[in-house]
Amino acid sequence: MTKKFWLFYVKSQLPLIIFYVLIFSLLLIMNYAYKLPNYFIGDVFRYSISGLLIWFIVKLLFDLNRTHQFIKNDYLEKYQINTPIENVMLTKIKQQKLELENKLNSKDLEQKDRINQMDLSAHEIKNDLTSLQINLENKNQDNNEMLDAVNDANYQLDMLLNYEKLFSISNDLEFEWIHLDDLVEKVLKNMSMQFINKQLIPELSKLHIFVLSDKKWLNFCIEQLLSNATKYAYDGTKIQIIFSDGSLTIVNSGNPIEHSDMPRIFEKGFTGSNGHNNRLSTGLGLFLVKNICNKININIEANSYNNQNEFTLIFQKSMLKK
C-alpha cells in the first residue's frame, strides 16, 4: 500500500482515537474525584487498549481487502456500499467512467474515420501518379492530360492536409483585415488552368471591400467553392463572384443540385447525384468548408435553380469595412 493509503487510514480512525482519549480522560477525572483504587485505571487501560489495537488490526485487514477488491476492473459494479457517502462517490465514479468510455469510443471512431479518409485520398493520389507514370513511359505528349493528373493529385492532397488541420484549427486562427478583391484574384490566378481547360469566364462584381477573417482559411473556402463551381459548370459559361449585402456569392451555370440532395450537401462523404459522375467528388470539400466557416464565424448557404448553383458566404456586419 502507498503512503497515501496509510495517511487516509489514520485519518479515518481519528474519530475513534479522539473518542477513546476523551473517555479515558473522563475516567481519570472520576478516579481522582471518587478516589478509586489506582489499579482500576491501569486495568481499564490494559484491557481497553488491547481491544482498541485488535479493532485497528481487524479494520485494517478489512480495508485492505476492500481496497484490493476495488482496484479490480470488474469490481465496481459488485462493490458493497456501506455508507451514504460511499453511495454518492460510487455513483459519481460510475458516471465519470461512462463519460470516459463514451469519449474513448468517440475518439476511436474519429481516428478510424480519419484513417479511412487518408486511405481514400492516398488511393486517388496514387491513381493520378500512375497516370503520370504511364504517360511518361509511353512518351505521351498530351500535356493537358498530364496537367490534369497533376491538378487532380494536388486537389486530393490539399483535401487530405486540410482535413487533418481541421482538428486543430481552433489553435491556428489569425484574424486580419483582408481585401476581398485581392484575395479572390489570387485564388483565380492559382486556378487559371481549370478555367482555361473548360473555357470558363470569371465575372467579378463589387469585391472592393475589406473583411475581417483568417486569410489562409478564407482563401481555402473560396478556392474550394470555386473549384466546386468549375467542376460542375457547363463548358464556356460564366462563373459569377458577387459581393452584395454583406455576402459573397459564387454562381455557376450547370446541372442543378437535386432538391433531395440539398439538405445533405455539407455532410462528410456525401457526393449527391452530380458527384457520382465526377471522379474527384469525395464529399469532403463542402464538409470542410462548412466546418471551417463555423470556426471563423461565417455562415454558408446553398441554393440551386434554373440550371444554376450558388453558394453564399455570409459575413457579420462587424467583419466588414470599406
HELIX and SHEET records of a PDB file:
HELIX    1   1 LYS A    3  TYR A   34  1                                  32    
HELIX    2   2 ASN A   38  PHE A   70  1                                  33    
HELIX    3   3 LEU A   76  LYS A   78  5                                   3    
HELIX    4   4 PRO A   84  GLU A  137  1                                  54    
HELIX    5   5 ASN A  143  LYS A  165  1                                  23    
HELIX    6   6 LEU A  166  ASN A  171  5                                   6    
HELIX    7   7 LEU A  180  ASN A  190  1                                  11    
HELIX    8   8 SER A  192  ASN A  197  1                                   6    
HELIX    9   9 LYS A  215  TYR A  232  1                                  18    
HELIX   10  10 MET A  262  ARG A  264  5                                   3    
HELIX   11  11 GLY A  272  GLY A  275  1                                   4    
HELIX   12  12 GLY A  285  LYS A  295  1                                  11    
HELIX   13  13 LYS A  317  MET A  319  5                                   3    
SHEET    1   A 3 PHE A 175  HIS A 179  0                                        
SHEET    2   A 3 PHE A 210  ASP A 214 -1                                        
SHEET    3   A 3 LEU A 320  LYS A 321 -1                                        
SHEET    1   B 5 ILE A 201  SER A 205  0                                        
SHEET    2   B 5 LYS A 238  SER A 244  1                                        
SHEET    3   B 5 SER A 247  SER A 253 -1                                        
SHEET    4   B 5 GLN A 308  ILE A 314 -1                                        
SHEET    5   B 5 ASN A 299  TYR A 305 -1                                        
END                                                                             
